[in-house]
Amino acid sequence: MAATLTSSPLQARDQTVQRWLVTGAVMSSVIMELVDTSAVNVSLPYIAGNLSATIDESTWVLTSYLVSNAVVLPITGWLASRFGRKRLLMTAIAGFSVASALCGFAPSLSALILCRVLQGAFGGALQPTTRAILLEAFPREERGKAMAMWGVGIVVAPILAPVLGGWLTTDYSWRWVFFINLPTSILGLILVNLFVFDPPYFRRTTKGIDFWGVGMLVVGIGALQIVLDKGQEADWFGSHYIVVLTIVSAIALVTFILWELRAHEPMVHLRLLKYRTFAAGVGLSLVLFFVLYGSILLLPLFMQEMLNFPAITAGIWNSPRGIATMALMPIAGLLIGRHWDIRKLLFGGIMVSAVGVLTFSFLSPSAGPWNFLWPQIIMGAGLAFVFVPFSTITVDPIPNEEMGYATSITALARNIGASVGISVAATLLERGEQVHQTYLVDHLTFTNSKMENFLSALQSHFFRSGTDPYTAAQQALQKLYSIVQHQASVLSYLDEFRIMAAMFVLVSPLVWLMHRPQFKKKAEATEKSKT
């Protein structure tokens, strides 16, 4: 979108200043969406209590948002081509803020869920559109800097959101988690209106609506998201409705893909996957966000449930990862600008991240907060050299006219990877606990002298506390079993960290399927085309 700026009122000013004004304009809106998404998680118990609902019922507040968000993500490029990118972004910001206000005023859980569907639909257009605008605003050789700034916003928002959500909910009301979006959205609308413009080559089309494609996409993505979000809770394929939704999702999505590949004017440009770099990037995105969001789920749970950290302590000691990522992202962007081989930076970032995740698997049940510092910093440093190179190289071969379609596909891949990662992590954790518990119990026999001595010591302890011998024996067995359960849970967590580290390593060869960007040659070709 370097050409975008030539039609702006600021064309007489320095191009660099103009680009950073565009950056500030689009970042204000995407941060708003990310903060709101993360902050609501903290408020669920309060929402349930205030609206006379159970915790399980209140989780539909999250699921409804994710479903509508996931449906809109892949068609954002088509919406931009029909209505214009600037108009779409302003509509999405305004719609998101209105839906947020309606969520804040919702009188019942049903009304809140309906408003969240609306909010998710508008929010789905924000990330792909803002990323497409940023990628076009900067020349190819400077896209690393743009993605570094975009990445800082993506990282900062999830760090601040739980703190902001907890403060607003406890000191005021859960409704303020939604109302807080209003001033941010007003600022975003003003900045976008002033500094963002559709590029000259971007032409709005009058394409008809592909109702069959839209229908199959809504059914397929919606059913898939419900399966991923509710599968663990419903015991996966032990549940009839999960089986039905899985079949429906598979049929709808396969049919949608075949339909789009044969369509003359498809809504989702799946043919962009013919670019090997882009296809490898989409595959890499699925796994990277699978591991990232799986670890985001596991670490706070491990700290609070296994090590008995207070919630505030767990929150504080999860922040070094984000801080390290945020601090090193500008360096990653600078190295890309100096024409370092992006593939080497990305590969190195993945391997360092794998080491960071692996170090969590060496923690013990007696670990304290400081034991998490260096693993978090190592993983965060690696992620800085993953996010920026990955965001830059994946769309490098994509023509600017197709950028919106490309960012829509990568956003969907990120969304699915994250949802699958959270679901699989929760499932493996529970199943791993069962496996380790069975193994440990099998080795607890009265022929084991250490176990017998430990059990006797427990019985003596409870007997000295004033209980009768029979009750003391029962209490000793109960205590022993609780220790076994705790150890099984710890071992399951550590296994998952090893699995996720291995997934980072296994997916790393995809990096070398990508072509190295040739910034100078492309810049020269662009200049020749202009003349």
Buried (B, 14 or more C-beta within 10 A) or exposed (E): BBBBBBEBEBEEEEBEEBBBBBBEBBBBBBBBBBBBBBBBBBBBEBBBEBBEBEEEBBBBBBBBBBBBBBBBBBBBBBBBBBBBBBBBBBBBBBBBBBBBBBBBEBEEBEBBBBBBBBBBBBBBBBBBBBBBBBBBBBBBBBBBBBBBBBBBBBBBBBBBBBBBBBBBBEEEBBBBBBBBBBEBBBBBBEBBBBBBBBBEEBEEEEEEEBEEBBEBBBBBBBBBBBBBBBBBEBEBEEBEEBBEBBEBBBBBBEBBBEBBEEBEEBBBBBEBBEBEBBBBBBBBBBBBBBBBBBBBBBBBBBBBBBBEBEEEBBBBBBBBBBBBBBBBBBBBBBBBBEBBBBBBBBBBBBBBBBBBBBBBBEBEEEBEEEBBEEBBBBBBBBBBBBBBBBBBBBBBBBEBEBBBBBBBBBBBBBBBBBBBBBBBBBBBBEEBBEBBBEEBEEEBEEEEEEBEEBBEEBBEBBBEEEBEEEBBBBBBEEBBBEBBBBBBBBBBBBBBBBBBBBBBBEBBEBBEBBEBBBBEEBEEEBEEEEE
